[in-house]
């Protein structure tokens, strides 16, 4: 399985989940380590664009490609399992608790969840405390380059895109 993560360049080799442990995320509360990844590069980028100011992203972000062998343990929360407001912001506490329970259970290395940005696509939360975590390998890194049109359209959302 190939997964993608977008992070600051200085953290490109850090798979500890410490960023999520410090600040929490949709699928974990602060104090619990989790590594957030996506099933495609484009979704990983879109997730970060949704949550990070563009001026920061332009400076020093990296796309990390992770490789996990076939057969690693996976749990899944399907869209049909989600409460009505699961995708809202700020994140409902009971959604974080779903992820906290999964992390604490240690049932699987990976949790497949729907993306709150593109419901039909998936993010994959990795549990750094799971015994299989040593199977997660960095397969490559590349600098994140933001197309200038994205910046222009964010500054002037009513400009003519043609």
Secondary structure, DSSP 8 states (H G I E B T S, - for coil): -EEEEEEEGGGTT--S-HHHHHH-BTTB-TTS--EEEESSHHHHHHHHHHHS-HHHHHHHEEEEEEE--TT--EEEE-GGGS-TTTT-SS--HHHHHHHHHHHHHT--SEEEEE-SSSTTSEEEEE-TTSGGGGG-EEEEEEE----HHHHHHHH-TTS---
